[in-house]
Amino acid sequence: MQARQLLAALAAGEAVSGAQLAERAGVTRAAIWKQVEALRTRGVPVEARGAAGYRLPWPVQLLDESRIRAALPRACASRLGALEVHWELDSTSSELQRRLGETADLSFVLAETQTAGRGRRGRSWLSPPGLNLYLSCVKRFHRGFSTLSGLSLAVGVMVLRAIESFDIGGAGLKWPNDLLAAGGKLAGVLVELSGEYQGPCAAVIGVGLNLRLTEALRDQAGQPACDLATLAGGQPPERNAMAARLIAALADGLREFERHGFASFVDDYARHDLLAGRQLRLSGAQGHCEGVGAGVDARGALQVRLALGEIRSFDSADVTVRRT
């Protein structure tokens, strides 16, 4: 029995004895214990209940391509390229980068778990199986990099729209590519561009969204983190339904961005901007400065009002921003 099979066997959230699991799989109980430890190492909170066996603290739904497709609006499904669900990848974005030349526009790749999930500036993204969502998509643009200013901010708005479609509130946007809630990171966006400055070009867009986090995962994150379970009173959206809403929001939003650019997202971004009016500390290659967040401009650059009233713009590649 592999870790994937064991997770499926425990998905209902009910206790299953090691003997039963071993008999089903035709392996020894020691082999079952080994896979239990493998899941625990990945961050899955498998509990041992003595003679009752092993269980998860809540039911888990594994990602299923057919269920995700069935939950997509028909118009959206017809526009997609590929839709793939993998058990394990190094990262969904890396998988698309390797196949970029042969991958159709608006193709989506999801993984139950990532061994090398990536965030901004090469930071790792914890990716335990069965708990959260990790997906990437390819969007091709006829025009070049020069027309894609604000894309990562617009994607943040798209992710927020998907969350709010379940009537879940409390999340906001932290420039340039994070969603925060209850003081912790709820989701992250990674946009990687390839092609020509004047076009054509392609964007590989990665999204990691926390549905459930254990205390151990919060400790490992190295920074405050939040999940949809917290915002939804303990019961996050069903994973395949959330994946479908997220894919639909990205497919529709990227089409909107292609036509109108960041201008179409400015108002939504401003309504959820967690840095506006806040005292900020910025650090980068040119040193440190402090000021008050003054929103973003038409290109998606962060606006900061400095001590003497001057407004200074910062691009996402320039700085790290902390609220003080």
C-alpha positions as CSV (number, residue, x, y, z in Angstrom):
1,M,0.0,0.0,0.0
2,Q,1.4,3.4,-1.1
3,A,0.8,6.7,0.7
4,R,-1.8,7.7,-1.8
5,Q,-3.8,4.5,-1.3
6,L,-3.6,4.8,2.5
7,L,-4.8,8.4,2.4
8,A,-7.8,7.2,0.3
9,A,-8.5,4.5,2.8
10,L,-8.6,6.9,5.6
11,A,-10.4,9.7,3.7
12,A,-13.8,9.2,5.4
13,G,-12.3,10.2,8.7
14,E,-13.3,7.0,10.4
15,A,-10.9,4.7,12.3
16,V,-9.5,1.7,10.3
17,S,-7.4,-0.9,12.0
18,G,-3.9,-1.6,10.8
19,A,-4.9,-5.3,10.4
20,Q,-7.8,-4.3,8.1
21,L,-5.6,-2.0,6.1
22,A,-2.9,-4.7,5.8
23,E,-5.4,-7.3,4.7
24,R,-6.9,-5.0,2.0
25,A,-3.5,-4.2,0.6
26,G,-2.0,-7.6,1.0
27,V,0.9,-6.3,2.9
28,T,2.2,-6.5,6.5
29,R,1.1,-4.3,9.3
30,A,4.7,-3.0,9.4
31,A,4.3,-1.9,5.8
32,I,1.1,0.0,6.8
33,W,2.9,1.7,9.7
34,K,5.7,2.8,7.3
35,Q,3.2,4.5,5.0
36,V,1.5,6.1,8.0
37,E,4.8,7.6,8.9
38,A,5.3,8.7,5.3
39,L,2.0,10.6,5.4
40,R,2.8,12.2,8.8
41,T,6.2,13.3,7.4
42,R,4.3,15.1,4.6
43,G,2.2,16.9,7.1
44,V,-1.0,14.7,7.2
45,P,-2.2,14.4,10.8
46,V,-2.8,10.6,10.9
47,E,-4.0,9.7,14.4
48,A,-3.4,6.4,16.1
49,R,-6.4,5.2,18.1
50,G,-5.1,2.1,19.8
51,A,-7.0,-1.1,18.8
52,A,-9.4,1.0,16.7
53,G,-6.5,1.8,14.3
54,Y,-5.7,4.9,12.4
55,R,-7.9,7.9,11.5
56,L,-7.8,11.4,10.2
57,P,-9.3,14.2,12.5
58,W,-11.7,15.2,9.6
59,P,-12.8,13.7,6.3
60,V,-10.6,14.3,3.3
61,Q,-11.6,14.5,-0.3
62,L,-8.9,13.7,-2.8
63,L,-8.8,15.7,-6.0
64,D,-10.7,14.2,-8.9
65,E,-10.4,15.5,-12.4
66,S,-13.9,14.3,-13.4
67,R,-15.5,16.0,-10.4
68,I,-13.7,19.2,-11.0
69,R,-14.8,19.3,-14.7
70,A,-18.4,18.5,-13.7
71,A,-18.4,21.5,-11.3
72,L,-17.1,23.9,-14.0
73,P,-19.6,26.2,-15.8
74,R,-20.1,24.9,-19.3
75,A,-18.8,28.0,-21.0
76,C,-15.6,27.9,-18.9
77,A,-15.0,24.2,-19.5
78,S,-15.1,24.7,-23.2
79,R,-12.4,27.3,-23.1
80,L,-9.9,25.3,-21.1
81,G,-6.9,23.5,-22.5
82,A,-5.7,20.5,-20.5
83,L,-6.9,19.8,-17.0
84,E,-4.6,17.4,-15.1
85,V,-4.6,16.1,-11.5
86,H,-1.4,14.5,-10.3
87,W,-0.6,12.8,-7.0
88,E,2.9,14.3,-6.6
89,L,4.9,16.8,-8.5
90,D,8.0,18.8,-7.6
91,S,5.8,21.8,-8.3
92,T,2.8,22.4,-10.6
93,S,4.5,25.5,-12.1
94,S,7.7,23.6,-12.8
95,E,5.7,20.9,-14.5
96,L,4.1,23.5,-16.8
97,Q,7.4,25.2,-17.5
98,R,9.0,21.9,-18.7
99,R,6.1,21.4,-21.1
100,L,5.4,25.1,-22.0
101,G,6.1,24.7,-25.7
102,E,3.5,21.9,-26.1
103,T,0.9,23.1,-23.7
104,A,-2.4,24.7,-24.8
105,D,-3.6,28.0,-23.6
106,L,-5.5,28.0,-20.3
107,S,-4.2,24.5,-19.3
108,F,-4.3,23.7,-15.6
109,V,-2.2,21.3,-13.6
110,L,-3.1,20.4,-10.0
111,A,-1.2,18.2,-7.5
112,E,-2.2,16.6,-4.3
113,T,1.3,17.2,-3.0
114,Q,4.5,19.0,-4.1
115,T,8.0,18.1,-3.1
116,A,9.4,21.5,-4.1
117,G,6.5,24.0,-4.0
118,R,7.7,27.5,-4.8
119,G,6.8,30.9,-3.6
120,R,8.1,34.4,-4.4
121,R,11.9,34.8,-4.4
122,G,12.4,31.1,-4.3
123,R,10.7,30.6,-0.9
124,S,9.3,27.1,-0.3
125,W,5.6,26.4,-0.1
126,L,4.5,23.6,2.2
127,S,2.4,21.2,0.3
128,P,0.9,18.3,2.4
129,P,-1.5,16.0,0.5
130,G,-5.2,16.1,1.0
131,L,-5.4,19.4,2.8
132,N,-5.0,22.4,0.5
133,L,-4.9,23.3,-3.2
134,Y,-1.8,23.7,-5.4
135,L,-2.4,24.5,-9.0
136,S,-0.8,26.3,-11.9
137,C,-2.1,27.4,-15.3
138,V,-0.7,28.7,-18.6
139,K,-2.0,31.9,-20.2
140,R,-0.7,33.0,-23.5
141,F,-0.7,36.7,-24.6
142,H,-0.3,38.0,-28.1
143,R,1.2,41.2,-26.7
144,G,4.4,41.2,-24.6
145,F,5.6,41.7,-21.1
146,S,5.0,45.5,-21.4
147,T,1.2,44.9,-21.3
148,L,1.2,42.6,-18.3
149,S,1.8,45.1,-15.5
150,G,-0.3,44.3,-12.5
151,L,-0.9,40.7,-13.5
152,S,0.0,39.2,-10.1
153,L,-2.3,41.7,-8.3
154,A,-5.1,40.8,-10.7
155,V,-4.7,37.1,-10.0
156,G,-4.9,37.9,-6.3
157,V,-8.3,39.5,-7.0
158,M,-9.4,36.4,-9.0
159,V,-8.5,34.1,-6.1
160,L,-10.4,36.3,-3.7
161,R,-13.4,36.2,-6.0
162,A,-13.4,32.4,-6.0
163,I,-13.2,32.4,-2.1
164,E,-16.0,35.0,-1.8
165,S,-18.2,32.9,-4.1
166,F,-18.7,30.6,-1.1
167,D,-19.8,33.5,1.0
168,I,-16.5,33.4,2.9
169,G,-15.2,36.8,4.0
170,G,-12.3,38.1,6.0
171,A,-9.5,37.8,3.4
172,G,-7.6,40.7,1.9
173,L,-4.8,41.4,-0.5
174,K,-1.2,42.2,0.5
175,W,0.9,43.6,-2.4
176,P,2.2,42.2,-4.5
177,N,1.0,38.5,-4.4
178,D,-0.4,37.3,-1.1
179,L,-3.9,36.9,0.4
180,L,-4.0,37.3,4.1
181,A,-6.7,36.6,6.8
182,A,-6.7,36.8,10.5
183,G,-3.1,38.1,10.4
184,G,-1.7,35.1,8.5
185,K,-1.1,34.0,4.9
186,L,-4.1,32.4,3.3
187,A,-2.9,32.1,-0.3
188,G,0.1,33.0,-2.5
189,V,0.5,33.8,-6.2
190,L,3.6,33.2,-8.3
191,V,3.7,34.5,-11.9
192,E,6.6,33.6,-14.2
193,L,6.8,35.1,-17.7
194,S,8.6,33.8,-20.8
195,G,8.7,35.1,-24.3
196,E,9.3,38.6,-25.8
197,Y,8.9,42.0,-24.3
198,Q,6.8,43.2,-27.3
199,G,5.1,39.8,-27.7
200,P,4.1,37.1,-27.9
201,C,4.6,35.8,-24.4
202,A,3.3,33.3,-21.8
203,A,2.6,33.4,-18.1
204,V,2.8,30.4,-15.9
205,I,0.6,31.3,-12.9
206,G,0.8,29.3,-9.7
207,V,-1.6,29.5,-6.8
208,G,-1.4,27.9,-3.4
209,L,-4.5,28.1,-1.2
210,N,-4.8,26.9,2.4
211,L,-8.0,25.0,3.1
212,R,-6.8,23.2,6.3
213,L,-3.7,23.7,8.3
214,T,-2.6,21.7,11.4
215,E,-0.8,23.4,14.3
216,A,2.4,21.5,13.2
217,L,2.1,23.0,9.7
218,R,1.6,26.5,11.1
219,D,4.8,26.1,13.1
220,Q,6.7,24.8,10.0
221,A,5.5,27.8,7.9
222,G,7.9,30.1,9.6
223,Q,5.3,33.0,9.4
224,P,1.7,33.5,10.5
225,A,-0.7,31.5,8.4
226,C,-4.5,31.1,8.0
227,D,-6.8,28.7,6.3
228,L,-10.3,28.6,4.9
229,A,-11.5,26.3,7.7
230,T,-10.8,29.1,10.1
231,L,-12.8,31.7,8.0
232,A,-15.6,29.2,7.4
233,G,-16.3,28.2,11.0
234,G,-14.3,25.0,10.8
235,Q,-15.7,23.6,7.6
236,P,-14.0,24.7,4.4
237,P,-15.4,24.3,1.0
238,E,-15.2,20.8,-0.5
239,R,-11.8,20.6,-2.3
240,N,-13.0,19.7,-5.8
241,A,-15.7,22.4,-5.7
242,M,-13.1,24.9,-4.5
243,A,-10.7,23.8,-7.2
244,A,-13.5,24.3,-9.8
245,R,-14.4,27.8,-8.6
246,L,-10.7,28.8,-8.6
247,I,-10.2,27.5,-12.1
248,A,-13.3,29.3,-13.3
249,A,-12.3,32.5,-11.6
250,L,-8.8,32.4,-13.2
251,A,-10.2,31.4,-16.7
252,D,-12.7,34.3,-16.6
253,G,-10.3,36.8,-15.0
254,L,-7.4,36.1,-17.3
255,R,-9.7,36.7,-20.3
256,E,-10.8,40.0,-18.7
257,F,-7.1,40.9,-18.0
258,E,-6.2,40.1,-21.6
259,R,-8.8,42.5,-22.9
260,H,-8.6,45.4,-20.3
261,G,-5.4,44.9,-18.3
262,F,-5.1,45.7,-14.6
263,A,-7.5,48.7,-15.0
264,S,-10.4,46.2,-14.8
265,F,-9.2,45.0,-11.4
266,V,-8.2,48.3,-9.8
267,D,-11.4,48.9,-7.9
268,D,-11.7,45.4,-6.5
269,Y,-8.0,45.5,-5.5
270,A,-8.5,48.8,-3.7
271,R,-11.5,47.5,-1.7
272,H,-9.3,44.7,-0.3
273,D,-6.0,46.4,-0.1
274,L,-4.5,45.5,3.3
275,L,-1.6,48.0,3.0
276,A,-3.6,51.2,2.2
277,G,-3.4,53.6,5.1
278,R,-1.0,51.4,7.0
279,Q,2.5,52.3,8.3
280,L,5.0,50.3,6.1
281,R,8.6,49.4,6.2
282,L,10.2,48.6,2.9
283,S,13.6,47.1,2.2
284,G,15.5,46.3,-1.0
285,A,18.7,46.7,-2.9
286,Q,18.6,50.5,-2.3
287,G,18.2,50.3,1.4
288,H,15.2,50.8,3.8
289,C,12.5,53.4,4.0
290,E,9.2,53.9,5.9
291,G,5.9,55.5,4.9
292,V,2.2,55.0,4.7
293,G,0.5,52.8,2.0
294,A,-1.3,54.9,-0.6
295,G,-2.7,52.2,-2.8
296,V,-1.5,51.0,-6.1
297,D,-1.2,52.9,-9.4
298,A,-2.6,51.9,-12.8
299,R,0.4,49.6,-13.4
300,G,0.0,47.8,-10.1
301,A,3.0,49.5,-8.5
302,L,2.8,50.1,-4.7
303,Q,2.3,53.8,-3.8
304,V,3.9,54.9,-0.5
305,R,3.6,58.3,1.1
306,L,6.9,59.2,2.7
307,A,7.4,61.4,5.7
308,L,7.6,64.7,3.8
309,G,4.5,63.9,1.7
310,E,6.3,62.7,-1.4
311,I,4.6,59.7,-3.1
312,R,7.0,57.0,-4.2
313,S,6.3,54.0,-6.4
314,F,7.7,50.6,-5.9
315,D,7.6,47.6,-8.3
316,S,7.3,44.1,-7.0
317,A,10.8,43.1,-7.9
318,D,12.3,46.0,-5.9
319,V,11.3,45.5,-2.3
320,T,10.0,43.5,0.6
321,V,7.1,45.1,2.5
322,R,6.3,44.7,6.2
323,R,3.5,46.3,8.1
324,T,4.7,48.0,11.2
